[in-house]
């Protein structure tokens, strides 16, 4: 079996050349019952290798939150994100995040998670920093993995700390 690092490295190299349809992805998310019933959703600002949520973020009409590292507690938290209003800055992990002046959202109905790979059982492979494993453990709720269609694998290596997703949408 391939190691997580090997799978991650090979798929991230391929992801640089993949495109995603932000409109189709938004449509798929908006038609998901968990999203339709949600009032607070955790989203992400896509890195170049990840399917973009831009269309979804600007279409959905509920409270949104983005992950941000909180230096005072040495953990990631979800902070309020209002498109075109919340000031974002580049975090140490290379992702755009709201600053500490943006309120922490303690409870979310759904978390939309970027995945480097995912298997049909919902086991996911992220970028290797454990950010979403920590966030999903801290916010036990419905998680939707967003992944390039070619990155859905038969099996992803799993460790005890890994947090799965409950649904998968191809981006």
C-alpha positions in Angstrom: 0.0 0.0 0.0 1.2 3.5 -0.8 2.0 5.8 2.1 0.0 9.0 2.7 2.9 11.2 1.8 3.5 9.3 -1.5 -0.2 9.5 -2.5 -0.4 13.1 -1.4 2.7 14.1 -3.4 1.6 12.4 -6.6 -2.0 13.7 -6.5 -1.0 17.3 -5.6 1.3 17.3 -8.7 -1.6 16.1 -10.8 -4.0 18.6 -9.2 -2.0 21.5 -10.5 -3.2 20.6 -14.0 -6.8 19.8 -13.2 -9.7 22.3 -13.6 -12.9 22.4 -11.8 -16.3 23.9 -12.7 -17.2 26.3 -9.9 -20.8 26.7 -11.2 -21.4 22.9 -11.3 -19.8 22.5 -7.9 -22.0 25.3 -6.4 -25.1 23.6 -7.9 -24.2 20.2 -6.5 -23.6 21.7 -3.0 -26.8 23.8 -3.1 -28.8 20.7 -3.9 -27.4 18.7 -1.0 -30.1 18.3 1.8 -27.5 19.0 4.5 -26.7 22.4 2.9 -30.4 23.2 2.3 -31.1 22.7 6.0 -28.0 24.5 7.3 -27.8 28.0 8.8 -24.1 28.0 9.6 -21.6 26.4 7.1 -17.8 26.1 7.3 -16.2 26.7 3.9 -12.6 27.1 2.6 -10.8 29.5 0.3 -9.4 27.2 -2.4 -5.7 26.9 -3.0 -4.7 26.6 -6.7 -4.8 22.8 -6.6 -8.3 22.7 -5.0 -11.8 22.9 -6.5 -13.0 26.4 -6.0 -16.0 27.3 -3.8 -16.2 30.8 -5.1 -19.5 30.4 -6.9 -21.0 28.6 -3.9 -19.8 31.2 -1.4 -21.3 34.0 -3.4 -24.6 32.2 -4.0 -25.5 30.6 -0.7 -27.4 32.8 1.7 -26.5 31.6 5.2 -23.8 32.3 7.8 -20.4 31.3 6.6 -17.1 30.6 8.5 -13.5 30.1 7.5 -10.8 28.2 9.4 -8.2 30.5 11.0 -5.3 29.7 13.3 -5.9 31.1 16.8 -2.4 31.8 18.3 -3.8 32.3 21.8 -5.1 28.7 22.0 -2.7 27.1 19.4 -5.6 25.6 17.5 -7.7 26.3 14.4 -11.1 27.7 14.8 -13.9 28.8 12.5 -14.3 32.6 12.2 -17.2 34.5 10.7 -16.8 35.2 7.0 -18.9 37.6 5.0 -18.0 37.6 1.3 -16.8 40.9 0.0 -16.8 42.3 3.6 -14.5 40.3 5.8 -10.9 41.2 5.5 -8.7 38.1 4.8 -5.0 37.7 5.2 -2.6 34.9 4.3 -2.1 32.6 7.2 1.0 30.6 8.1 -0.5 27.6 6.3 -0.7 29.6 3.0 -4.5 29.9 3.2 -6.6 33.1 3.3 -8.3 33.5 6.7 -10.2 36.1 8.7 -8.3 37.9 11.4 -8.9 37.7 15.2 -11.4 40.6 15.0 -13.8 38.2 13.2 -16.0 36.4 15.7 -15.4 32.7 16.4 -18.3 30.4 15.3 -18.6 27.6 17.9 -21.2 25.5 16.2 -21.6 24.7 12.5 -24.3 22.6 10.7 -22.0 21.6 7.8 -18.3 21.8 7.1 -17.2 21.7 3.5 -13.7 20.1 3.4 -11.1 20.3 0.7 -9.6 16.8 0.0 -6.5 15.8 -1.8 -8.0 12.3 -2.1 -11.0 10.5 -0.6 -12.2 6.9 -0.7 -15.7 5.6 -1.1 -16.0 5.1 2.6 -15.4 8.8 3.3 -11.8 8.5 4.5 -9.9 11.5 3.4 -6.4 12.6 2.7 -5.6 16.2 3.3 -2.4 18.2 2.9 -0.7 16.5 5.8 -0.9 19.2 8.5 -4.0 17.7 10.3 -5.9 21.0 10.2 -9.2 19.5 9.1 -8.8 16.5 11.4 -8.5 18.9 14.3 -11.4 21.0 13.1 -13.7 18.1 12.4 -12.9 16.6 15.8 -13.7 19.9 17.5 -16.9 20.4 15.4 -18.6 17.0 15.1 -21.1 17.7 12.4 -21.9 16.8 8.8 -18.8 17.0 6.6 -18.8 17.2 2.8 -15.5 16.4 1.1 -14.7 18.2 -2.1 -12.3 16.4 -4.4 -11.3 16.2 -8.0 -13.2 13.3 -9.5 -10.0 11.5 -10.5 -8.9 11.6 -6.8 -11.6 9.3 -5.5 -9.6 6.2 -4.7 -10.6 2.7 -3.7 -8.8 3.1 -0.4 -7.0 5.8 1.5 -4.6 4.9 4.3 -6.2 5.7 7.7 -4.7 6.5 11.1 -6.5 6.8 14.4 -6.7 10.6 14.4 -8.1 10.8 10.9 -11.6 12.3 10.6 -13.9 11.1 7.7 -16.5 13.0 5.7 -20.1 11.9 5.4 -20.5 12.9 1.7 -18.3 13.4 -1.3 -18.8 15.9 -4.1 -16.5 16.0 -7.1 -15.2 19.4 -8.0 
